Amino acid sequence: MLKWFEKLVDPYPEKGLNEPLPTTFFPFVWQAASGVKRYLLLLVLCTAGTASFEAFLYAKIGDLVNWLSQSQPETFLQNHSQNLTILAGILLANVFFASLQTIVKHQMLYSSFPMRLRWRFHNLLLLQSLDFFHNDFAGRLSAKVMQTALAVREFWIILGDMLAYVFIYFITVNLVLASISPMLIIPLMLWLVLFIASASYFIPKLSRISNEQADARAVMTGRVTDAYTNIQTVKLFAHAGRESQYAKSSMQHFMVTVFKQMRLGARYSISISMLNVVLYGGVIGTAIYLWIQGEVALGVIAAATAMILKLSSIAEFIMWQTSALFENIGTIQDGMKTLGRPISIQDKPDAKELQVTQGEIKFEDVSFAYSTKNVFEHLNITIQPGEKIGIVGRSGAGKSTLIQLLLHFYTVNQGRISIDGQNIEDVTQDSLRRNIALVTQDTSLLHRTVEENIKYGRPDATDEEMYEAVRRAKADEFIPQLVDLRGKTGYEAYVGERGVKLSGGQRQRIAIARVFLKDAPILILDEATSALDSEVEAAIQSSLNDLMEGKTVIAIAHRLSTIAQMDRLIVLDQGKIAEQGTHDELVAMNGIYANLWQRQTGGFLIEQQRNKNQEGAE
C-alpha cells in the first residue's frame, strides 16, 4: 500500500519543466509546489483532523475521570458503554488521521517532492548561458540546487504540518474550555498575547540572522569548493596552509552567525518556558478554583491539565520550528538569486531546426562587446561550403570569441550570423550545436567511463563505430591499458573529474575520437592538437585531414605550421580583419602574419645560423 502512495507524486515531471522561476519569495515557493499542492492540502486536512481529535480526546479523558469517580466498579461498563464507545471512536479517528498524515508526509512529500524540485532546478540551470557558469562556482551552483529543494520542502511541511496543527489545536482547546466555563480561556488568551509579543520580538531577529547565515554558508562552500577544484594549483604553489586559513576565515564568519542564532534561540526558549509557567498556573489554578466553587467537576482539572501540558510542549516546538522556518526562508531567498536568474539566451518561440545542406557560414556586419570590452565592430566574413579556413591573431584578438558567437554561446549586439542562409538566432540552440563539432585546447571530459565520454558525441553509435573513431584518433594505443581506482579497465575505466586521471594528450585524443564519432558537417578546431607531442600530432593530422574532407572547417592555432595548408587564413587584430589569403600570400605581404611566422620558424632558423657562424669562427 505504501508503494502506491509513493507513485502518486512524479519526481521527474516534464510539464512546465523549463518555465522560468519567479524572483520574489511567495510566488517562487507557490510555483515550486506545483504538482503537489493537492497533497499539501491533504496534509493540512490530516493535521487538522489529528489536532482536533487529540483535543477532544483530552476532553473525554476528563469525562472519563468524572465517570470513574461517580460510578461503582461493578456497574461502570453497563452505565457508560455508550460514552466509552464514543471515546474509542475518537481514539480510532485520531489514529486514522495521524497515520494518514504520516503516510502523506513520508511517502509523498519527504521523498518525491525535493527530487521533483532538484529535477526542475537542474534542468533550468542547464539552459543557462555559458557566461552564467563562468561567473559562479560549480560547487556553489550544485549546492543551491540541493539545498533550495530541501528548504522549499521544509517550508511547506512546517506550514502544513506544524502551523496547521497549532492553529487547529489551539482553537479546539479554546472551544472545549469555553464550553465548560468562559473563565478557563482568560489565562489562555493572556498567554497567547504574551506569546505573540515574544514571537514578534524574536522572529524578525531570527529571520535576519538566518539570512546572514545563508550568505555565510554560501561563501564558505564556495571557498572550500574553489580549493578542491584548483587543487593542482594549490599544491604546485605549496599553499595548502594558505587555503586552509582562507577557508577558516569564512568558517569563522559562519560560526559567528551560528552562535548568534543559538544565543537568540536560547533567549527565546527561556521566554517560552517562563510564559508556560503563566499558562500552567493560570489555567490549572482557574480550574481548581472553579472546582472548589462547585462550578465544574473533578474531571475538568484533569482535562485542562492534559490539554495545557500538550499546548506548552507545542509552544516549545513552535519556537524551534519557527527558527527552522526562517532558516529555510533564508536558504530559499539565497537560492532564488541564482535559480530565478533569467536565462540570457533562449530559443525563440518559433525557432526551427537548423538544416545544413552545404555548410556556408556568414558573419554579416557583426558587432559584439563584453560588458567592459569591445571585441568586434562591423565584422564581415563569408566561409564557402567545404572551405577550410584558419583564424590567426595575437592573444585577445577575438579568435575564441568568434567561435563562441558562432555556437551562440553569446548573442551579437549587431548584425547576424547565418549558416546556409539561416540566422542562428532563428534556429534552436540544440540543432545548431548538433551540426557543429568542436575540439578545444581545454578538453573537458565528464567523470564517467571512457566509452560514455566517446559516445557523448553520438549516444546511439555502435561499439564498432566507436572503435573505428578511437582508431582514427590514435587513442587505441592507451585506452586498453587504463585502470581506475575501482579496478575497471579499458573502455569501462572512469576518467576522473574533467578527465584528470589522463594526460593532456590522452584527453585530447579522446575528444578527437568523440568528434570523429559525431561527424558533424561543420568542424571547429581550437588548438586541437596543442597537447600532443610531435609524433602523435603528425599521426593524427592525417586522420584530421580525412575528417575535414567535405566539411566546412574553422581552425584556430598558435602553431601556424598546423594551419598553413588551409584554403584561406584570416588574421584578426583588435577585432577586425587585418589580413587574409593563403599562407604564401600572407608571407609575401610581410605584415602581421609574416611577423608571426618568422618568430615561429624564421627566427629559430636565424638563431641556428648564428650558432653555426659562431662555431665556424672558433
C-alpha positions in Angstrom: 0.0 0.0 0.0 2.8 2.4 0.8 4.3 1.9 -2.6 1.0 3.1 -4.1 1.3 6.4 -2.3 4.9 6.8 -3.4 3.9 6.6 -7.0 1.3 9.5 -6.7 4.0 12.2 -6.9 6.1 12.1 -10.1 9.7 13.1 -9.1 10.6 13.7 -12.8 7.8 15.8 -14.4 8.1 17.0 -18.0 5.2 19.5 -18.0 6.4 23.1 -17.1 9.9 21.9 -16.7 11.5 24.9 -18.3 9.2 27.6 -17.1 11.2 30.5 -15.6 11.0 30.7 -11.8 9.7 33.9 -10.1 12.2 36.1 -8.4 10.0 37.1 -5.3 9.6 34.7 -2.4 5.9 33.8 -2.2 5.4 33.4 -6.0 8.6 31.3 -6.0 7.5 28.8 -3.3 4.0 28.7 -4.7 5.2 27.8 -8.2 7.7 25.3 -6.7 4.8 23.5 -5.1 3.1 22.9 -8.4 2.1 19.2 -8.8 2.0 18.6 -5.0 -0.5 21.3 -3.9 -3.3 18.8 -3.5 -1.1 16.6 -1.3 -0.1 19.6 0.8 -3.8 20.4 1.2 -4.4 16.7 2.2 -1.6 17.1 4.8 -3.3 20.1 6.2 -6.6 18.3 6.5 -5.0 15.3 8.1 -3.2 17.5 10.5 -6.4 19.4 11.3 -8.1 16.0 12.0 -5.3 14.9 14.2 -5.2 18.1 16.2 -9.0 18.4 16.7 -9.5 14.7 17.7 -6.5 14.9 20.0 -8.0 17.9 21.8 -11.4 16.1 22.0 -9.6 13.0 23.4 -8.2 15.0 26.3 -11.6 16.5 27.0 -13.1 13.0 27.0 -10.3 11.8 29.4 -11.6 14.5 31.8 -15.1 13.0 31.3 -13.7 9.5 32.0 -12.3 10.8 35.3 -15.8 12.0 36.2 -17.4 8.7 35.2 -14.9 6.7 37.3 -15.3 9.0 40.3 -19.1 8.9 40.2 -19.6 5.1 39.4 -19.3 1.8 41.1 -16.8 -0.6 39.5 -19.5 -3.3 39.1 -21.8 -1.0 37.1 -19.3 1.2 35.3 -19.3 -0.6 32.0 -23.1 -1.0 32.0 -23.7 2.7 32.7 -21.1 4.2 30.4 -20.8 1.7 27.5 -22.1 4.4 25.0 -19.7 7.0 26.3 -16.8 4.5 26.1 -17.8 3.7 22.5 -17.6 7.4 21.7 -14.2 7.6 23.4 -13.0 4.6 21.4 -14.3 6.2 18.2 -12.4 9.5 18.9 -9.3 7.5 19.6 -9.6 5.5 16.4 -10.3 8.7 14.4 -7.2 10.2 15.9 -5.1 7.2 14.9 -6.5 7.2 11.4 -5.7 10.9 10.7 -2.3 10.6 12.4 -1.4 7.5 10.2 -2.6 9.2 7.0 -0.7 12.3 7.9 2.5 10.2 8.4 1.9 8.5 5.0 1.3 11.7 3.1 4.4 13.3 4.8 6.8 10.5 4.4 5.7 8.5 1.3 4.7 11.5 -0.8 6.3 14.7 0.3 9.6 13.9 2.1 10.8 11.7 -0.8 9.5 12.8 -4.1 8.8 16.5 -3.5 12.5 17.6 -3.1 13.6 15.3 -6.0 10.9 16.9 -8.2 12.4 20.3 -7.4 16.0 19.2 -7.9 15.0 17.8 -11.3 13.4 21.1 -12.3 16.2 23.4 -10.9 18.8 21.2 -12.6 17.1 21.4 -16.0 16.7 25.2 -15.7 20.4 25.6 -14.9 21.3 23.5 -17.9 19.5 26.1 -20.1 21.6 29.0 -18.7 24.3 30.5 -20.9 28.0 29.6 -20.8 28.6 33.0 -19.3 26.4 32.1 -16.3 28.6 29.2 -15.4 31.8 31.2 -16.0 30.7 33.6 -13.3 30.0 31.2 -10.5 31.4 28.1 -8.7 30.2 24.7 -10.0 30.1 23.5 -6.4 28.1 26.5 -5.3 25.5 26.0 -8.1 25.1 22.3 -7.2 24.7 23.3 -3.6 21.9 25.8 -4.5 20.0 23.0 -6.4 20.2 20.6 -3.4 19.8 23.0 -0.5 17.0 25.1 -2.0 15.0 21.9 -2.9 15.2 20.7 0.7 14.4 24.2 2.1 11.2 24.5 -0.1 10.1 21.1 1.1 10.7 22.0 4.8 9.0 25.4 4.4 5.7 23.8 3.1 5.8 20.9 5.6 6.3 23.2 8.5 3.4 25.4 7.4 1.1 22.4 6.5 2.1 20.3 9.5 3.2 22.4 12.4 1.3 25.6 12.0 -1.9 23.9 10.9 -1.7 21.6 13.9 -1.0 24.5 16.3 -3.8 26.6 14.9 -6.5 23.9 14.9 -5.4 22.5 18.3 -5.5 26.0 19.9 -9.0 26.8 18.5 -10.3 23.4 19.6 -8.9 23.7 23.1 -10.5 27.1 23.4 -13.8 25.8 22.2 -13.7 22.9 24.7 -12.7 25.0 27.7 -15.1 27.8 26.8 -18.0 25.2 26.7 -17.0 24.3 30.2 -16.5 27.7 31.6 -15.5 31.0 29.9 -13.2 31.8 32.8 -10.9 29.0 31.7 -10.0 30.7 28.4 -9.0 34.0 30.1 -5.5 32.8 31.2 -5.2 31.1 27.8 -5.8 34.4 26.0 -3.4 36.2 28.3 -0.7 33.6 27.4 -1.5 34.0 23.7 -1.0 37.7 23.8 2.3 37.4 25.6 3.4 34.5 23.3 2.7 36.7 20.2 4.6 39.6 21.7 7.6 37.4 22.4 7.4 35.9 18.9 7.1 39.4 17.3 10.3 40.4 19.1 12.4 37.3 18.4 11.2 36.1 15.0 12.4 39.1 12.9 15.8 38.8 14.6 15.9 35.1 13.8 15.0 35.9 10.2 17.8 38.4 9.8 20.3 36.0 11.3 19.1 33.2 9.1 19.7 35.4 6.0 23.2 36.2 7.3 23.8 32.5 7.9 22.7 31.5 4.4 25.1 34.1 2.9 27.9 33.0 5.1 27.3 29.3 4.2 27.4 30.1 0.5 30.7 31.9 0.9 32.2 29.1 3.0 31.0 26.4 0.5 32.4 28.4 -2.4 35.8 28.8 -0.9 36.1 25.1 0.0 34.9 24.1 -3.5 37.3 26.5 -5.1 40.3 24.9 -3.3 39.2 21.4 -4.4 38.6 22.5 -8.0 42.0 24.0 -8.3 43.9 21.5 -6.1 46.7 21.2 -8.6 47.5 24.9 -8.4 47.2 24.8 -4.6 49.8 22.0 -4.3 52.0 23.4 -7.1 52.5 26.6 -5.1 52.6 24.8 -1.7 49.6 26.8 -0.5 47.6 24.2 1.4 48.1 26.1 4.6 47.1 29.3 3.0 44.0 27.8 1.6 43.2 26.3 5.0 43.3 29.7 6.5 41.4 31.2 3.7 38.6 28.7 4.3 38.9 29.1 8.0 38.1 32.8 7.9 34.8 32.0 6.1 34.1 29.2 8.5 34.7 31.6 11.4 32.3 34.1 9.9 29.7 31.3 9.5 30.2 30.2 13.1 29.6 33.8 14.3 26.1 33.6 12.7 25.6 30.1 14.2 26.4 31.4 17.7 24.2 34.4 17.2 21.3 32.2 16.2 21.9 29.8 19.1 22.0 32.7 21.7 18.9 34.2 20.3 17.2 30.7 20.3 18.2 30.2 23.9 16.7 33.5 25.0 13.5 32.7 23.0 13.4 29.3 24.7 13.7 30.7 28.2 11.0 33.3 27.5 8.7 30.5 26.3 9.4 28.5 29.5 8.5 31.5 31.6 5.3 32.0 29.6 4.4 28.4 30.1 4.5 28.9 33.9 1.8 31.6 33.4 -0.1 29.1 31.3 0.1 26.2 33.8 -0.7 28.4 36.8 -3.4 30.3 35.1 -5.5 27.5 33.6 -4.9 24.8 36.2 -5.4 27.3 39.0 -8.6 28.6 37.5 -9.9 25.0 37.0 -9.1 24.2 40.7 -10.9 27.4 41.8 -14.0 26.6 39.7 -14.0 23.0 41.2 -13.8 24.5 44.8 -16.7 26.7 43.9 -18.6 23.7 42.7 -18.9 25.0 39.2 -17.0 22.2 37.5 -16.4 18.5 38.1 -13.1 17.0 39.1 -12.5 15.7 35.5 -12.2 19.3 34.2 -9.0 19.7 36.2 -7.6 16.5 34.6 -8.7 17.5 31.1 -7.4 21.1 31.4 -4.1 19.9 32.8 -3.7 17.4 29.9 -4.6 20.0 27.2 -2.3 22.7 28.7 0.7 20.3 29.1 0.3 19.4 25.4 0.0 23.1 24.5 3.1 24.0 26.4 5.1 21.3 24.7 3.7 22.6 21.4 4.9 26.1 22.3 8.5 24.9 22.7 8.1 23.0 19.4 6.8 26.2 17.7 9.9 28.1 18.8 12.3 25.6 17.2 10.2 25.1 14.1 9.9 28.9 13.7 13.6 29.1 13.8 13.9 26.3 11.2 11.2 28.0 9.1 13.1 31.3 8.9 16.4 29.4 8.3 14.7 27.7 5.3 13.2 31.0 4.2 16.8 32.4 4.2 18.1 29.5 2.2 15.3 29.8 -0.3 15.8 33.5 -0.7 19.5 32.9 -1.3 18.8 30.2 -3.8 16.3 32.3 -5.6 19.1 34.8 -6.5 20.7 32.0 -8.6 17.9 29.7 -9.6 15.5 32.5 -10.5 18.0 34.4 -12.7 16.6 35.0 -16.2 18.0 32.8 -18.9 20.0 35.2 -21.1 20.0 33.2 -24.3 16.7 31.4 -25.1 15.3 29.8 -28.3 12.7 31.9 -29.9 9.1 30.5 -29.6 9.0 29.8 -33.4 12.7 28.6 -33.6 13.2 25.9 -36.2 15.7 23.1 -36.6 18.9 24.1 -38.4 19.2 22.4 -41.8 22.8 22.2 -43.0 22.7 21.5 -46.7 26.1 22.9 -47.9 27.8 24.5 -44.9 28.2 28.1 -45.9 28.9 30.4 -42.9 28.4 34.2 -42.9 29.3 36.9 -40.4 27.4 39.9 -41.6 28.2 43.4 -40.1 28.8 41.7 -36.7 29.5 43.9 -33.7 30.0 42.4 -30.2 31.2 43.6 -26.9 31.6 42.1 -23.4 30.5 44.2 -20.5 33.7 46.3 -20.4 35.4 45.5 -23.7 34.6 45.9 -27.4 35.6 42.8 -29.4 34.2 43.2 -33.0 32.9 46.1 -34.9 31.1 45.6 -38.3 32.9 42.3 -38.9 32.2 40.6 -42.2 33.4 37.1 -43.1 32.0 34.6 -45.6 33.1 31.0 -45.4 32.2 29.0 -48.5 30.7 25.5 -48.3 33.5 23.0 -47.7 36.2 25.7 -47.3 38.9 25.3 -44.7 40.0 28.5 -43.1 42.5 29.2 -40.3 42.0 32.1 -37.8 45.2 33.7 -36.7 46.0 36.6 -34.4 47.6 37.7 -31.2 46.1 36.8 -27.8 43.0 38.8 -27.2 42.3 39.4 -30.9 38.9 37.7 -30.7 39.6 34.3 -32.2 37.8 32.3 -29.5 35.0 34.9 -29.2 34.3 34.4 -32.9 33.8 30.7 -32.3 31.6 31.3 -29.2 29.4 33.6 -31.3 29.0 31.0 -34.0 28.0 28.5 -31.4 25.5 31.1 -30.0 27.1 31.0 -26.5 26.8 34.8 -26.8 24.4 36.9 -28.8 25.8 39.5 -31.2 25.0 43.2 -30.4 24.5 44.0 -34.1 24.4 42.1 -37.4 23.8 38.5 -38.0 25.5 35.1 -38.2 24.0 32.6 -40.7 24.5 29.1 -41.8 23.2 28.3 -45.2 21.1 31.4 -45.1 19.6 30.6 -41.7 20.1 33.1 -38.9 21.5 31.2 -36.0 19.2 33.2 -33.7 16.2 31.8 -35.5 17.1 28.2 -35.0 17.2 26.1 -31.8 20.5 26.1 -30.0 20.5 22.3 -29.8 20.1 21.8 -33.5 22.8 24.4 -34.1 25.3 22.7 -31.9 24.4 19.2 -33.2 25.7 20.3 -36.6 29.0 21.7 -35.3 31.8 19.6 -33.9 34.4 21.3 -31.7 37.8 20.3 -30.4 39.4 22.8 -28.0 42.7 23.1 -26.3 40.9 22.9 -22.9 39.5 19.4 -23.4 36.6 18.7 -21.0 35.7 15.2 -20.1 32.9 14.0 -17.9 33.6 11.9 -14.8 32.3 8.8 -16.5 33.7 5.9 -18.3 35.9 6.3 -21.4 33.1 4.7 -23.5 30.5 7.1 -22.2 32.8 10.1 -23.0 33.4 9.0 -26.5 29.8 8.1 -27.2 28.8 11.5 -25.9 29.4 12.6 -29.5 26.7 10.3 -30.7 25.0 8.2 -28.0 23.3 5.9 -30.5 26.6 4.9 -32.1 27.5 1.2 -32.2 30.6 -0.2 -30.5 32.1 -0.9 -33.9 31.7 2.8 -34.9 33.2 3.8 -31.6 36.2 1.6 -32.1 36.8 3.0 -35.6 36.7 6.6 -34.2 39.2 5.6 -31.5 41.5 4.0 -34.0 41.4 7.1 -36.3 42.1 9.3 -33.3 45.1 7.1 -32.3 43.5 6.6 -28.9 43.6 2.8 -29.2 47.3 2.9 -28.1 46.5 3.8 -24.5 42.8 3.0 -23.7 43.3 -0.8 -23.2 45.9 0.0 -20.5 43.7 2.3 -18.5 42.8 1.2 -14.9 40.7 3.2 -12.4 40.6 3.0 -8.6 37.6 0.6 -8.8 39.7 -1.8 -10.9 37.8 -1.2 -14.1 39.9 -1.2 -17.2 39.9 0.0 -20.8 36.6 1.5 -22.0 34.9 0.8 -18.7 37.5 2.9 -16.7 36.4 6.2 -15.2 38.5 9.2 -16.3 38.1 11.3 -13.2 36.6 14.8 -12.8 37.3 16.7 -16.1 39.5 13.7 -17.1 42.1 14.5 -14.5 43.4 10.8 -14.5 44.5 11.1 -18.1 47.4 13.1 -19.6 46.6 16.2 -21.7 47.4 14.3 -24.8 45.2 11.3 -23.8 42.3 13.7 -23.0 42.7 15.4 -26.4 42.7 12.1 -28.3 39.5 11.0 -26.6 38.0 14.4 -27.5 39.1 13.9 -31.1 37.6 10.4 -31.2 34.3 11.9 -29.9 34.4 14.4 -32.8 35.1 11.6 -35.3 32.1 9.8 -34.0 29.8 12.9 -34.1 30.7 13.5 -37.8 29.1 17.0 -38.0 29.1 18.9 -41.2 30.9 21.9 -39.6 34.2 21.3 -37.8 35.9 23.7 -35.4 39.5 23.0 -34.3 40.6 25.4 -31.5 44.2 24.3 -30.8 43.0 20.8 -31.4 46.5 19.2 -31.2 48.2 21.6 -28.8 48.5 19.0 -26.1 50.0 16.3 -28.3 53.7 15.6 -28.9 55.0 16.0 -32.4 54.9 12.3 -33.2 51.3 11.8 -32.2 50.3 15.1 -33.7 51.8 14.0 -37.1 49.9 10.7 -36.9 46.6 12.3 -36.0 47.0 15.1 -38.6 46.4 12.7 -41.4 43.2 11.5 -39.7 42.1 15.1 -39.2 42.6 15.7 -42.9 40.3 12.8 -43.6 37.8 14.1 -41.1 37.9 17.6 -42.7 37.1 16.2 -46.1 33.7 17.5 -47.4 33.2 19.7 -44.3 33.4 23.4 -43.6 36.3 23.9 -41.2 37.4 26.7 -39.0 40.8 26.1 -37.3 42.5 28.3 -34.6 46.1 27.6 -33.8 49.1 29.4 -32.3 51.4 27.0 -34.1 51.0 28.3 -37.6 52.5 25.2 -39.2 49.4 23.3 -38.3 47.1 25.5 -40.3 49.4 26.7 -43.1 47.8 24.4 -45.6 44.3 25.7 -45.1 42.4 27.2 -48.1 42.4 30.6 -46.5 43.9 32.3 -43.5 42.2 35.2 -41.7 44.3 37.4 -39.5 42.4 39.2 -36.7 43.8 42.3 -35.0 41.8 44.3 -32.5 38.5 42.8 -33.6 39.0 43.5 -37.3 40.3 41.5 -40.3 43.8 42.8 -40.8 44.9 40.3 -43.5 43.5 37.3 -45.3 44.7 35.0 -48.0 46.7 31.8 -48.4 49.8 31.1 -46.4 52.1 32.1 -49.3 50.2 35.3 -50.0 50.3 36.4 -46.4 54.0 35.7 -46.0 54.6 37.8 -49.1 52.7 40.7 -47.6 55.3 40.9 -44.9 52.6 42.0 -42.3 51.3 40.6 -39.1 51.1 37.0 -40.3 54.6 37.1 -41.8 55.9 38.5 -38.5 54.3 35.7 -36.5 55.5 33.1 -39.0 59.1 34.4 -38.8 59.0 34.3 -35.0 58.0 30.6 -35.1 60.1 29.4 -37.9 62.5 32.0 -39.4 63.6 33.4 -36.1 64.5 30.0 -34.9 66.4 29.2 -38.2 68.3 32.5 -37.9 69.3 31.7 -34.4 70.6 28.3 -35.6 72.6 30.0 -38.4 74.1 32.4 -35.9 75.2 29.5 -33.7 76.8 27.8 -36.7 78.7 31.0 -37.7 80.0 31.3 -34.1 81.2 27.7 -34.2 82.9 28.3 -37.5 84.7 31.4 -36.2 86.0 29.5 -33.3 
